Amino acid sequence: MKLNKQIWLEPDFKEYENYLLSLKGSEKECEFEKRIINTKLECLGIKSNVIKQIIKEIYKGNFESFVEGFKMNNYNQTIILGNLICKIKDFNKFKMLLTKYAENVDNWASCDCLKFDIKNDFENYFSLAFELLSSKKEFVRRIGVKILFNYIQTSYYSSVLQYLSNLSNENKYYTQMAWSWFLCEGFIKNREKTLSFFVNNNCNSFIVNKAISKCNDSFRILDEDKILLKKYRKK
């Protein structure tokens, strides 16, 4: 199928959906993918290198026309769609489509596939992250955390840690895990500020303890720091 179209119409999307179905993996591959991703959406078990090639080909054309069609009929389509939304340069348009996408996501992988180029809209992305964090939906908040990874080595990091220090009521597993991952990465890239956070915070104990566990498992953290961090585990 030709994917680098200049305009995407309804018949094109129908052809595209059939094309994805033609790439469907075995029943075993589909079941494995669904179990790992933990989604209610259908999983097609399409290999990741094939997905990357599809994204690349759609991007060569008028990919915004594709994105505006906004279909999330199966898990694999969400990955393609999410990656393309992140390539939109106009921030307001990107924000509108990302917000709509986030509201429809039901799994961690559709959050973690997103890559954000914040350098041209530094403050706008920061504000967007906190808008997403205010959502009642677990995976919308996870996307908010994902954006904030880009701020670990910036002056904005202290504000994020201040917010996180008082985050005692976050009780959804996939958002908690995102924050734990964030703190581990923070310790690797911004050790002193993150260590100060571990020493004194009112954050959810699951987030803190899981972050310390992730640090303990990391090859990028010194053994003496792993020993030090264990002192700050919460009971």
C-alpha positions as CSV (number, residue, x, y, z in Angstrom):
1,M,0.0,0.0,0.0
2,K,1.1,3.5,-0.8
3,L,1.4,5.3,2.6
4,N,3.0,8.7,1.7
5,K,-0.3,10.2,0.6
6,Q,-0.9,13.9,0.3
7,I,-4.5,13.6,1.5
8,W,-6.2,10.8,3.5
9,L,-9.8,10.2,2.8
10,E,-12.2,7.6,4.3
11,P,-11.4,4.9,1.6
12,D,-7.7,5.4,2.3
13,F,-8.2,4.7,6.0
14,K,-10.2,1.6,5.1
15,E,-7.4,0.4,2.8
16,Y,-4.9,1.2,5.6
17,E,-6.8,-0.8,8.2
18,N,-7.0,-3.8,5.8
19,Y,-3.2,-3.4,5.2
20,L,-2.5,-3.6,8.9
21,L,-4.6,-6.7,9.2
22,S,-2.6,-8.3,6.3
23,L,0.5,-7.8,8.5
24,K,-1.1,-9.5,11.5
25,G,1.2,-12.0,13.4
26,S,0.3,-15.4,14.6
27,E,-2.4,-16.0,17.2
28,K,0.3,-16.7,19.7
29,E,2.1,-13.4,18.9
30,C,-1.1,-11.5,19.2
31,E,-2.0,-13.1,22.6
32,F,1.6,-12.4,23.9
33,E,1.4,-8.8,22.9
34,K,-2.0,-8.3,24.4
35,R,-0.8,-9.8,27.7
36,I,2.4,-7.7,27.9
37,I,0.7,-4.5,26.9
38,N,-2.4,-5.2,29.1
39,T,-4.9,-3.5,26.7
40,K,-8.5,-3.9,25.9
41,L,-7.7,-3.1,22.3
42,E,-7.1,-5.8,19.6
43,C,-3.4,-6.5,19.2
44,L,-2.1,-7.5,15.7
45,G,1.3,-8.6,16.8
46,I,3.0,-6.6,14.0
47,K,6.8,-6.6,14.4
48,S,8.3,-3.3,15.7
49,N,10.6,-2.8,12.7
50,V,7.5,-3.0,10.4
51,I,5.7,-0.4,12.6
52,K,8.7,1.9,12.3
53,Q,8.7,1.6,8.6
54,I,5.0,2.4,8.4
55,I,5.5,5.5,10.5
56,K,8.4,6.6,8.3
57,E,6.4,6.2,5.1
58,I,3.3,8.0,6.3
59,Y,5.5,10.8,7.5
60,K,7.0,11.3,4.0
61,G,3.5,12.4,2.8
62,N,1.0,14.7,4.4
63,F,1.1,12.9,7.7
64,E,-1.1,15.6,9.4
65,S,-4.0,14.6,7.2
66,F,-3.5,11.0,8.4
67,V,-3.4,12.1,12.1
68,E,-6.5,14.3,11.7
69,G,-8.4,11.1,10.7
70,F,-7.7,9.9,14.2
71,K,-8.5,6.2,14.3
72,M,-7.5,3.9,17.3
73,N,-9.1,0.7,16.3
74,N,-6.3,-1.5,17.6
75,Y,-3.2,-1.2,19.7
76,N,-0.7,-1.1,16.8
77,Q,-2.6,1.8,15.3
78,T,-2.2,3.8,18.5
79,I,1.6,3.4,18.4
80,I,1.7,4.6,14.8
81,L,-0.7,7.5,15.5
82,G,1.1,8.6,18.7
83,N,4.5,8.7,17.0
84,L,3.1,10.8,14.2
85,I,1.3,13.3,16.5
86,C,4.7,14.0,18.2
87,K,6.1,15.1,14.8
88,I,3.6,18.0,14.5
89,K,5.5,21.3,14.7
90,D,2.5,23.6,15.4
91,F,2.3,23.4,19.2
92,N,-1.4,24.3,19.5
93,K,-2.4,21.6,16.9
94,F,0.0,19.1,18.6
95,K,-1.6,19.8,22.0
96,M,-5.1,19.4,20.7
97,L,-4.4,16.1,19.0
98,L,-2.2,14.7,21.9
99,T,-4.9,15.5,24.4
100,K,-7.4,13.7,22.4
101,Y,-5.0,10.8,21.9
102,A,-4.2,10.7,25.7
103,E,-7.9,10.5,26.6
104,N,-8.3,7.4,24.5
105,V,-5.1,5.5,25.7
106,D,-5.6,2.4,27.9
107,N,-2.1,1.0,28.2
108,W,1.5,2.0,29.2
109,A,3.1,1.3,25.8
110,S,0.9,3.8,24.0
111,C,2.3,6.4,26.5
112,D,5.9,5.3,26.4
113,C,6.2,5.3,22.6
114,L,5.8,9.1,22.6
115,K,8.9,11.2,22.0
116,F,8.7,14.9,22.7
117,D,10.9,17.6,21.0
118,I,10.5,20.3,23.6
119,K,13.3,22.6,22.5
120,N,11.2,25.1,20.5
121,D,8.3,25.2,23.0
122,F,10.1,24.7,26.3
123,E,7.5,26.5,28.5
124,N,4.5,25.3,26.6
125,Y,5.5,21.6,27.0
126,F,6.1,22.2,30.7
127,S,2.6,23.7,31.2
128,L,1.1,20.9,29.1
129,A,2.7,18.3,31.3
130,F,1.0,19.7,34.4
131,E,-2.3,20.0,32.6
132,L,-2.1,16.3,31.9
133,L,-1.1,15.5,35.5
134,S,-4.3,17.1,36.7
135,S,-6.4,14.6,34.8
136,K,-8.4,11.9,36.6
137,K,-7.2,9.3,34.0
138,E,-4.2,7.2,34.9
139,F,-2.6,7.1,31.4
140,V,-3.1,10.7,30.7
141,R,-1.1,11.4,33.9
142,R,1.6,9.0,32.7
143,I,2.0,10.9,29.5
144,G,2.4,14.1,31.6
145,V,5.3,12.4,33.5
146,K,6.8,11.2,30.2
147,I,7.0,14.8,29.1
148,L,8.8,15.8,32.3
149,F,11.7,13.5,31.6
150,N,12.9,16.2,29.2
151,Y,13.3,18.6,32.1
152,I,15.6,16.6,34.5
153,Q,18.7,18.5,33.5
154,T,17.1,21.9,33.4
155,S,16.3,24.6,35.9
156,Y,12.7,23.4,35.8
157,Y,13.6,20.2,37.6
158,S,13.4,21.7,41.1
159,S,9.8,22.7,40.5
160,V,9.0,19.1,39.4
161,L,10.6,17.7,42.5
162,Q,8.6,20.1,44.7
163,Y,5.4,18.9,43.1
164,L,6.4,15.3,43.5
165,S,7.5,15.8,47.1
166,N,3.8,16.5,48.0
167,L,2.3,13.8,45.8
168,S,0.9,11.6,48.5
169,N,-2.4,10.6,46.9
170,E,-1.2,9.1,43.6
171,N,-2.5,5.5,43.8
172,K,-2.6,4.3,40.2
173,Y,0.0,1.7,39.4
174,Y,1.1,2.9,35.9
175,T,1.4,6.5,37.0
176,Q,3.3,5.5,40.1
177,M,5.7,3.4,38.1
178,A,6.3,6.3,35.7
179,W,7.2,8.6,38.6
180,S,9.5,5.9,40.0
181,W,11.2,5.6,36.6
182,F,11.5,9.4,36.5
183,L,13.2,9.6,39.9
184,C,15.7,6.9,38.9
185,E,16.6,8.8,35.8
186,G,16.7,11.9,37.8
187,F,19.2,10.4,40.2
188,I,21.4,9.4,37.3
189,K,21.3,12.7,35.5
190,N,20.8,15.2,38.4
191,R,22.2,13.4,41.4
192,E,22.4,16.1,44.0
193,K,18.9,17.5,43.6
194,T,17.4,14.0,43.5
195,L,19.3,12.9,46.5
196,S,17.9,15.9,48.4
197,F,14.4,14.8,47.4
198,F,15.0,11.3,48.8
199,V,16.3,12.7,52.0
200,N,13.2,14.8,52.7
201,N,9.8,14.3,50.9
202,N,6.1,13.6,51.6
203,C,5.7,11.6,48.4
204,N,3.8,8.3,48.1
205,S,5.9,5.5,49.7
206,F,5.3,3.2,46.7
207,I,6.8,5.8,44.3
208,V,9.9,6.4,46.5
209,N,10.6,2.8,47.3
210,K,10.1,1.6,43.8
211,A,12.4,4.4,42.5
212,I,15.1,3.3,45.0
213,S,14.7,-0.3,43.7
214,K,15.1,0.9,40.2
215,C,18.3,2.8,41.2
216,N,19.5,-0.4,42.8
217,D,19.0,-2.3,39.5
218,S,20.7,0.3,37.4
219,F,24.2,-0.2,36.0
220,R,24.5,3.6,35.7
221,I,24.5,4.1,39.5
222,L,27.5,3.5,41.7
223,D,27.4,0.8,44.4
224,E,28.0,3.2,47.2
225,D,25.1,5.3,46.0
226,K,22.8,2.3,46.0
227,I,23.8,1.6,49.6
228,L,23.1,5.2,50.5
229,L,19.7,5.3,48.9
230,K,18.5,2.3,50.9
231,K,18.6,4.5,54.0
232,Y,15.7,6.5,52.5
233,R,13.3,3.7,51.9
234,K,9.9,4.3,53.5
235,K,8.1,1.9,55.8
